[in-house]
Amino acid sequence: MTPSRSIGVTLPEGAAPIIRASLAADSLPVARWLLNKLVVRGSRVGRIVEVEAYRGENDPASHAYRGETPRNATMFGPPGLLYVYFTYGMYWCANVVCGDEGNARAVLLRALAPVAGLAEMQAARPTARRERDLCNGPAKLCQALGVRGTLDGADLVTGDSGIALADDGVLPPRRPGIGPRVGISAGVDLAWRFWVPGDPNVSTTPRVR
């Protein structure tokens, strides 16, 4: 790994920090763009292979559908923040905030392909029997990376809180997998889930549209 001069984390060799303007768009194009980007957390690095888009007041499945609350306030912040929430009384999930400030757009990180720091990920997820099980779900990847509620609002562009997004030149797939989102009861007809086709780390067998 080589130190980055611009952000507060050490990036993998050949990787560059992302630009905030890249996230200043609606969650649907940003979700596609995020595929194959890197999440860097200390020595642990994962490649984003599955995401879901959420669209605030235009999306009945979004936490921000009915407006701002103390829980979802980070979603209304500037693009590039990490929105972390607790679910089922047990798990943390992480989202990349995007769009214009105040519009509450976000992209849920559903699965990562482990790139570096696998021993640390395994220590954080001792029940994972295979490498592909380390980060193949939104709660699993948070466990593997050590993402908890204390990171809600962390800036993924500056990396000041020890977690950042990076780009090592691997492009998003030209034709990503597209299908309905998982584990929701509203907006189930919307095909706003995207993944890297054929990647073994995708969280569940995709239902393609």
N, C-alpha and C positions, 0 to 999 in steps of 0.2 A: 504494500500500500504506500501511496505517496501523499504528503500533506497537501491540503488545498489552501491556497492563499486567501480565498474569498469567503469560506464558510467555516463553521465551528466544529466540523468533524473531519476525519481522515477518510478520503475517498479511495476506492480501489484504483489500481493502476489503469490509466487510460480513461477514467470517468471524469465527467465535468459536472459542476452544480447546475441545476436547472435554473431557468429565468422565470421570475414571477409572472411576467406577461404571458408565458406559455399556458398558465392556468387561469388567465382572465377571460374565460369563455364559458359557454354553457356546459353543464356536466356531461352531456351526451358526446360531443367531440372530445372533451378532455378525457373521458373514460377510455375511449379508443386510443388516444395519444399516450396514456399512461402505460399501456401494455408494453412490456419489455423494459420499462424503466427500472431503476434500482432503488430499494429502500436500504439505507445505511444506518445501522445502530451499533456504534462501537465497532467491534471486529465482526459483527454479524451483518451479513448482506443477503438480501433476497431479491430476485427478479419478479416483477409483477406479472402474473400470468392470468389473472381473472379479477374482474371488477364489476361493480354495479353502479349505475347512475341514479341520483336522487335530485329532484327538481323543486324543492321548497313548496311554495303555495300552489304550484301546478301539479303536485304529486301527492295523492292521498296516502302513500306509503312513507312519505318523508316525515322525519321528526319535526320539521318546520312547517308542516302543512297548515297548522292553525296559528302560526306566528311564533314570535321569540319567547323563550322561557329561560330560566337559569340553566337548565340542562342543555339546551341546544344553542346557546348564545354564540359559541365559537363558529357555528355554521354561517352566521351573519357577518363574520369578520372578513378581512381581506383574503384574496386567494393565496394559497400556499400554507395555510394553517392546518394542523392536524386536529380533527374532531374525534375525540375518544368518548365512547359511552359504554355504560354497564347494561348488560341484558340478562334476562332470566335469573337475576340475582346471583349470577355465577361468573359471567364472562365479560371481557372487554373486547370491543370492536373498534377499528380505526378507519377514518375517512379522510380523504384529501379535500379540503375546501377549495372551491373554484368559483368562477364567475365574478360579477361585480359585487363589491362590498354591499351588504344589506340584502342580497337576493337569496341567500341560503341555498346555494348549490353545493353538492358534495358527491364524492365518488367513494364508495365503500371498497376497501381492499379485501377481496375474497380469498385470494391464494397467491402464494409466492413460490418460486423455485429457489431452493437454498443455493447460494453461491459461495459464501464464506462464513466461517464461524460455526460450522456444523456441530462441533463438540459442545459449544455453549448452548446451541439450540436444543441438542439432545438432552443436556442437563436440565434445561428448563421444561422439557417435555419428555420425561422418562418413560411414559407409556407408549410413545411412538416407536413402532417396531421397524419401520422402513423410512428411508430418507424422504420419500414422497409424502409421508404422513406428518412431517414436521410442521408444514405451513399450508396444508391443503384445506383451509377453512378460515373464516375471519377471526374466530376466537383462537384457533390454533396458532396462527401467525403472530397474534399479539402475545401469546404465551412464549413462543419461540424467541421473539425479539425483546421480551421484557417490557412490553407496552402496557401501561396502566393509566388510570385516570389522572395521575400527576402530569402526564404528557398532553392532556387536553389543552389546546391552544398553542402547542409547540410550533415553531416556524420551520417548515420543511425546506425553505429556501436558504435561510441563513445557517441552519443547523445549530443554533445557539443552545438548544436544549439536549443536544446529543443524538438527534435523529434528523435525517435529511433525505431528500430525493436526489437522484443523480442519473446521468445519462452516459452510458459507455458506448454509444453509437449503434446499439442493436435496435433496429427499427421496429415499430409496431407491425403486426401482420397486415398485409394488404387486404386480406379478407378474414377478419376475426370471426370467431364463433359468435353468434348472436342468439339470444333466447330470453325467456322470462326470468325475472328475479326469483330468488329462493327465500323461503321462510317468511313470506309476508302474506297478509290477508286482504290487502287493498292494492289496487293497481296491478293485479296479477296478469292482466292481459297485455301489459307493456313489455316489449322486448328490449329491456334496458340493461341486460347483463351481457358482458363481452369477455371473451377469453382467447388465449393463444391456442389455435387448433392443434390437437395431438399432444399437447403438453401433459405429462403424467401427473403433474401437481395440481391440476384443476380440481376443485373441491368436490364435485359430484358429476355423475354422468350427464352431459349436457343434453337438453332437449332443444334441438336446433329449429330455428324458424328461417 
